[in-house]
């Protein structure tokens, strides 16, 4: 086994605790599920998970050291991510109550858009890169060799748990949201609430130091 068994057990438990604690990713997936249905919630999770795979690869390659060497780069990426989240929130509020897909389907966010939004939002969150740098290496044992393989195994577990936890949240939010969106007034309020969530996340990210 290329990964230390004791470290693997601690990593899994720690990751589960971190995943079930509500955070920006979970709130984003929740908003997508409410607005777009179970499929949108699941695809938003897939987008977030894809970006996490990129972050893990970047951390394993050591490229994320750029943020430590050039703090300005961290700020630029953080502000860009915040601006994108706020843009999504404003769009959700402006278009509240309007179905972007088949009007009969009651779906307010196409699956492809949910995936892309999840991907871009998480890619533009430098905290995820720094978290990956600070978190994953704690469970890597260089003496076992195959460091890349160890990163890959831990990363696969992280992504699988992302799907299980946030995917479940997205699907459940989508099931409830689909029923509620059939009511025009409720649908408008849901879209406004989703926009508020996105804007709040964006402002929070921009305000961080």
Secondary structure per residue as TSV (DSSP state, phi and psi in degrees):
chain	resnum	aa	ss	phi	psi
A	1	X	-	360.0	121.2
A	2	X	-	-73.8	-8.3
A	3	X	S	-117.4	136.7
A	4	X	-	-59.9	128.2
A	5	X	H	-62.7	-41.6
A	6	X	H	-64.5	-44.8
A	7	X	H	-63.6	-36.9
A	8	X	H	-64.2	-41.6
A	9	X	H	-63.8	-45.1
A	10	X	H	-63.9	-42.2
A	11	X	H	-59.3	-45.9
A	12	X	H	-63.2	-46.1
A	13	X	H	-64.1	-44.9
A	14	X	H	-62.8	-41.2
A	15	X	H	-65.9	-41.0
A	16	X	H	-60.8	-45.2
A	17	X	H	-61.3	-43.1
A	18	X	H	-65.1	-37.4
A	19	X	H	-69.5	-40.4
A	20	X	H	-78.6	-12.0
A	21	X	S	-79.8	120.3
A	22	X	-	-55.1	129.9
A	23	X	-	-142.9	-173.8
A	24	X	H	-56.5	-42.6
A	25	X	H	-62.0	-46.3
A	26	X	H	-63.2	-41.8
A	27	X	H	-65.9	-37.8
A	28	X	H	-64.5	-47.1
A	29	X	H	-63.1	-40.0
A	30	X	H	-58.4	-46.6
A	31	X	H	-62.5	-41.4
A	32	X	H	-65.3	-40.7
A	33	X	H	-64.6	-43.6
A	34	X	H	-62.7	-42.1
A	35	X	H	-81.4	-33.5
A	36	X	H	-115.6	-5.2
A	37	X	-	98.5	176.5
A	38	X	H	-59.9	-40.6
A	39	X	H	-63.9	-42.6
A	40	X	H	-64.1	-40.0
A	41	X	H	-62.9	-41.2
A	42	X	H	-69.7	-40.5
A	43	X	H	-72.4	-30.0
A	44	X	H	-63.2	-40.4
A	45	X	H	-62.1	-41.5
A	46	X	H	-62.1	-39.1
A	47	X	H	-64.1	-44.3
A	48	X	H	-62.0	-43.4
A	49	X	H	-64.7	-38.1
A	50	X	H	-62.4	-43.2
A	51	X	H	-65.8	-33.7
A	52	X	H	-65.5	-36.4
A	53	X	H	-61.9	-39.8
A	54	X	H	-64.6	-44.2
A	55	X	H	-60.4	-41.4
A	56	X	H	-64.7	-41.7
A	57	X	H	-64.2	-40.3
A	58	X	H	-64.5	-43.7
A	59	X	H	-63.5	-42.8
A	60	X	H	-64.6	-32.4
A	61	X	H	-82.1	-12.2
A	62	X	T	82.7	5.5
A	63	X	T	-70.9	-23.5
A	64	X	T	-68.5	-8.6
A	65	X	H	-60.9	-14.5
A	66	X	H	-56.0	-38.9
A	67	X	H	-64.8	-34.5
A	68	X	H	-74.2	-35.9
A	69	X	H	-79.3	-34.7
A	70	X	-	-128.3	84.8
A	71	X	H	-54.4	-29.9
A	72	X	H	-61.0	-34.5
A	73	X	H	-63.8	-39.3
A	74	X	H	-60.2	-45.5
A	75	X	H	-63.3	-42.8
A	76	X	H	-60.5	-47.1
A	77	X	H	-65.9	-40.3
A	78	X	H	-62.4	-45.3
A	79	X	H	-65.8	-39.6
A	80	X	H	-63.1	-42.2
A	81	X	H	-64.5	-41.6
A	82	X	H	-62.9	-43.6
A	83	X	H	-61.9	-39.0
A	84	X	H	-66.1	-42.8
A	85	X	H	-62.8	-43.3
A	86	X	H	-63.8	-40.2
A	87	X	H	-59.0	-45.4
A	88	X	H	-61.3	-40.3
A	89	X	H	-64.6	-44.5
A	90	X	H	-62.6	-42.0
A	91	X	H	-63.6	-40.3
A	92	X	H	-62.9	-40.6
A	93	X	H	-71.0	-42.8
A	94	X	H	-62.8	-37.0
A	95	X	T	-101.0	19.2
A	96	X	T	-59.6	136.9
A	97	X	T	84.3	-6.9
A	98	X	-	-97.3	130.0
A	99	X	-	-85.2	124.5
A	100	X	S	-84.9	-17.1
A	101	X	S	-109.0	-143.1
A	102	X	-	-66.1	121.0
A	103	X	G	-57.4	-29.4
A	104	X	G	-77.7	-16.2
A	105	X	G	-81.3	-21.1
A	106	X	T	70.9	18.9
A	107	X	-	-100.1	123.5
A	108	X	-	-101.0	-0.2
A	109	X	S	-147.6	115.4
A	110	X	-	-61.0	148.3
A	111	X	H	-58.4	-40.6
A	112	X	H	-62.2	-41.7
A	113	X	H	-65.3	-39.5
A	114	X	H	-61.5	-42.0
A	115	X	H	-63.9	-49.0
A	116	X	H	-63.2	-42.3
A	117	X	H	-62.5	-42.2
A	118	X	H	-63.5	-40.7
A	119	X	H	-64.7	-52.7
A	120	X	H	-66.3	-44.0
A	121	X	H	-58.8	-44.9
A	122	X	H	-76.4	-32.7
A	123	X	H	-63.1	-35.1
A	124	X	T	-89.0	16.1
A	125	X	-	-107.3	94.6
A	126	X	H	-62.9	-19.9
A	127	X	H	-61.7	-31.8
A	128	X	H	-67.6	-37.2
A	129	X	H	-66.3	-48.5
A	130	X	H	-65.9	-34.5
A	131	X	H	-62.6	-43.3
A	132	X	H	-62.6	-41.2
A	133	X	H	-63.8	-43.0
A	134	X	H	-78.7	-30.2
A	135	X	H	-91.1	-57.8
A	136	X	H	-59.3	-44.2
A	137	X	G	-59.6	-21.6
A	138	X	G	-63.3	-20.0
A	139	X	G	-113.3	14.8
A	140	X	-	-100.3	131.5
A	141	X	-	-111.0	99.4
A	142	X	G	-58.4	-26.7
A	143	X	G	-66.3	-19.7
A	144	X	G	-83.1	-12.2
A	145	X	-	75.0	-175.0
A	146	X	-	51.0	49.9
A	147	X	H	-58.2	-41.2
A	148	X	H	-58.6	-42.0
A	149	X	H	-65.7	-38.3
A	150	X	H	-62.9	-43.7
A	151	X	H	-59.2	-42.4
A	152	X	H	-63.7	-42.6
A	153	X	H	-66.3	-47.9
A	154	X	H	-64.3	-38.8
A	155	X	H	-63.8	-39.9
A	156	X	H	-63.3	-40.1
A	157	X	H	-65.0	-43.8
A	158	X	H	-58.9	-45.3
A	159	X	H	-68.4	-39.1
A	160	X	H	-62.3	-42.8
A	161	X	H	-67.5	-32.8
A	162	X	H	-58.7	-46.1
A	163	X	H	-64.0	-43.1
A	164	X	H	-64.4	-48.3
A	165	X	H	-79.3	-63.0
A	166	X	H	-68.8	-32.6
A	167	X	H	-61.8	-41.4
A	168	X	H	-63.0	-43.3
A	169	X	H	-60.6	-44.8
A	170	X	H	-63.8	-42.0
A	171	X	H	-67.4	-45.8
A	172	X	H	-63.8	-41.7
A	173	X	H	-63.2	-37.5
A	174	X	H	-66.2	-39.9
A	175	X	H	-62.2	-45.1
A	176	X	H	-68.7	-43.3
A	177	X	H	-62.9	-37.4
A	178	X	H	-60.4	-42.4
A	179	X	H	-66.9	-42.1
A	180	X	H	-70.8	-33.2
A	181	X	H	-68.8	-14.5
A	182	X	T	-69.8	-12.2
A	183	X	S	-104.0	116.0
A	184	X	H	-55.5	-49.3
A	185	X	H	-61.6	-44.2
A	186	X	H	-64.8	-38.9
A	187	X	H	-61.3	-41.5
A	188	X	H	-63.4	-41.1
A	189	X	H	-68.0	-37.3
A	190	X	H	-62.9	-44.6
A	191	X	H	-63.4	-40.5
A	192	X	H	-64.9	-41.3
A	193	X	H	-64.7	-41.0
A	194	X	H	-62.8	-44.3
A	195	X	H	-59.3	-40.4
A	196	X	H	-62.3	-39.7
A	197	X	H	-61.9	-47.7
A	198	X	H	-62.7	-43.4
A	199	X	H	-64.4	-42.3
A	200	X	H	-61.0	-42.7
A	201	X	H	-63.0	-41.1
A	202	X	H	-66.0	-44.1
A	203	X	H	-63.4	-41.6
A	204	X	H	-61.3	-42.1
A	205	X	H	-66.5	-40.0
A	206	X	H	-67.6	-30.9
A	207	X	H	-81.3	-14.1
A	208	X	-	-69.8	150.4
A	209	X	-	-114.3	360.0
